[in-house]
C-alpha cells in the first residue's frame, strides 16, 4: 500500500491536530485494535523536530488523531519551511504500514505569543 500524500500547513505557535480514517486499497477501514502508531516531523538533515502524539479514536473504524501540541519551536530557517513527515502503524497482527506522508509547511507567526 502506497502512502497517501498530505501536505498540511502548520501555524507556528498553534497546536496541530488532524483526524483521519486509515483504509486499505479497497477503501475498507483498517482495524487498529492493539496497533501502535508513530509520527515524526524532521528537518532536511533528518533531525526530529516534533513527535506526533498519535491516538486511536475508534479502532474498528480505523480512526486516529495526530497532534503536535507545541509548534512554537518549529522555526523556518534559511527560508526553509517545508519539513518531511510520515506516520507508521504497526498492527497487533500483520505488516507495518505507512498510510500517510508529505511535506508540512510551517508558517511563521507574526504576533508575539501571550
C-alpha positions in Angstrom: 0.0 0.0 0.0 1.4 3.3 -1.0 1.1 6.2 1.5 -1.4 9.0 0.8 0.3 12.3 0.3 -0.9 15.1 2.6 0.9 18.5 2.7 -0.5 20.4 5.7 0.2 23.9 6.8 1.2 24.2 10.5 0.9 27.7 12.0 3.8 28.2 14.4 2.6 28.6 18.0 -0.7 26.8 17.4 -1.3 23.1 18.1 -1.6 21.0 15.0 -4.4 18.5 15.2 -5.7 16.2 12.4 -8.1 13.2 12.4 -8.0 10.6 9.7 -9.5 7.2 8.9 -7.0 4.6 7.7 -8.2 2.4 4.9 -6.8 -0.4 2.8 -6.5 -0.2 -1.0 -10.2 -1.3 -1.3 -11.3 1.6 0.9 -12.1 -0.7 3.9 -11.1 0.7 7.3 -8.1 -1.0 8.9 -8.7 -2.4 12.3 -6.4 -0.5 14.7 -7.1 -2.6 17.8 -3.8 -3.2 19.6 -1.9 -1.2 16.9 0.9 1.3 17.7 1.1 4.5 15.8 4.1 6.8 15.4 4.6 10.0 13.5 7.6 12.4 13.2 8.4 15.7 11.6 12.0 16.1 10.6 14.3 18.7 9.1 16.0 18.0 5.8 19.1 16.7 7.7 16.9 14.1 9.4 16.8 15.7 12.9 13.4 15.1 14.6 11.7 18.5 15.1 8.5 17.2 16.5 7.0 13.8 17.5 3.3 13.5 16.8 1.0 12.2 19.6 -1.0 9.6 17.8 -4.2 8.5 19.4 -6.5 5.7 18.1 -10.0 7.2 18.5 -12.1 4.3 17.1 -10.0 1.2 16.5 -12.6 -0.8 14.5 -13.3 2.2 12.2 -9.6 2.9 11.7 -9.9 6.4 13.1 -6.9 8.1 14.6 -5.8 11.6 15.6 -2.4 13.2 15.0 -1.3 16.0 17.4 1.7 18.3 17.8 1.0 20.3 20.9 3.9 22.7 20.9 4.7 24.1 17.5 6.5 27.2 18.8 9.9 25.6 18.2 9.1 24.8 14.5 11.1 27.7 13.1 11.5 28.3 9.4 15.3 28.6 9.0 17.2 30.0 6.0 13.9 30.3 4.1 13.3 26.5 4.6 9.9 25.9 5.9 9.0 22.6 4.3 9.6 19.6 6.6 9.0 15.9 5.7 6.9 13.8 8.0 5.4 10.4 7.9 3.2 8.2 10.1 3.7 4.4 10.7 1.2 2.0 12.1 2.3 -1.4 13.5 -0.8 -3.5 13.8 -1.2 -6.2 16.5 -1.0 -8.7 13.7 0.3 -8.1 10.2 2.8 -5.9 8.5 3.8 -2.3 9.4 2.2 0.3 7.1 2.9 3.9 6.3 -0.6 5.3 5.5 0.4 9.0 5.1 3.4 11.1 4.4 4.2 14.5 3.0 5.8 17.9 3.5 4.5 20.1 6.3 4.7 23.8 5.6 5.5 25.7 8.8 4.0 29.2 8.6 5.9 31.6 10.9 3.8 33.5 13.5 3.8 37.3 13.1 2.4 38.2 16.5 4.2 37.7 19.8 2.6 35.0 21.8 1.0 35.9 25.2 
